[in-house]
Amino acid sequence: MKSRQASLPYALEAIDLSVVLGGRPVLEVPSLRIPDKEVLVIIGPNGSGKTTLLLSLALLLKPTSGEVFYNGQPANTTSAIFSFRRRFAVVFQEPLLLNTTAWDNVTLGLRLHGIRKEEIKSRARKWLERFGIASLAKRQVKTLSGGEAKRTSLARAFVLQPDVLFLDEPFNGLDSPTRQALTEDFENVLRETKVTTVMVTHDINEALALAHRVVVLLNGHIRQVGSPEEVFSTPADEEIASFVDAGNIMYGSVVLQSGGLASINIGKQQIEAISELEVGTEVTVLLRHHDITISLPSSEAFTSSARNRLPGRISKVLPIGAQMRVTIDCGFPLVALVTRHSWVDMGLSTGQQVVATFKASSIQVIPRLGKFS
């Protein structure tokens, strides 16, 4: 087969990828293309084929049919697979560290690759320090905490200077503060290195913080691919909406701070949220669908204590069981849930002008460290 390098400048590409395990089809991917420097996050319920897809792309699992391309070159021979794997690094859910020191674990890959001793020392020191574990270099890994072990595993991957990084639930099992701190450090590293990354996670906040694009995998099939905002705020269908259930995701900046009450600009609108972030902070705003109340402009229901009232027009409706998923164009899409009874009782319809109301305390505000390009 001829090289695809000239026509398709993708770091990774899967074509007609199929995996059958134990006689059962577990993965069917007609096409998936990952540009250079992209961070692609794969989400889906347990058993959906996420890890199978990641291992296939990493050339650690041979597909039943189909092909994987790296920089346009097919990985269809043993020599090509071996050559490409040397350019990849994989971080699994469990750190899989050898029973020796953190230093020995971090330098293992370099030693196997025959890298010069001085360069090994230089690279290892850099990444041990970068992940905040330089003081633990001589510690036995069995004495490390869960967070320290995962930092060691990440340092071991980045020290290889991989062209593509694969991660399978790398922060799973950590307590919330440890996980948040490690996610922030990891985001900074991705922004600095711009390494092409494929990551599996169940954590929506991780996908929001890290992903350029999100893949939703259900029953071994890719059901939606898009930006985090597109996938979580505007799921393609009812099944995806039921799975992600992340609520509204909006991006803005703090323009006013008054004793823990922040005013945030989102497009041409301004909302208020409980937050002590400083003026000028770029933020991601999360608002659950069920925390929004829809009313008619003529209604007198504005006696509510909710600080936020945004006028808009109903642009889309999706029935979900006993509820209606209503998308309101407020200058940006805002999705709310109402019961079918309320929908009928209020006489709502697509194209109708309404008012979306929600409390400042219902909003979750997350600082954005700056999207990497």
Secondary structure, 3 states (H helix, E strand, C coil): CCCCCCCCCEEEEEEEEEEEECCEEEEEEEEEEEECCCEEEEECCCCCCHHHHHHHHCCCCCCCEEEEEECCEECCCHHHHHHHHCCEEEECCCCCCCCCEHHHHHHHHHHHCCCCHHHHHHHHHHHHHHCCCHHHCCCEHHHCCHHHHHHHHHHHHHCCCCCEEEEECCCCCCCHHHHHHHHHHHHHHHHHHCCEEEEECCCHHHHHHHCCEEEEEECCEEEEEECHHHHHHCCCCHHHHHHHCCCEEEEEEEEEEECCEEEEEECCEEEEEECCCCCCCEEEEEECHHHCEEECCCCCHHHCCCCEEEEEEEEEEEEECCEEEEEEECCCEEEEEEEHHHHHHCCCCCCCEEEEEECHHHEEEEECCCCCC
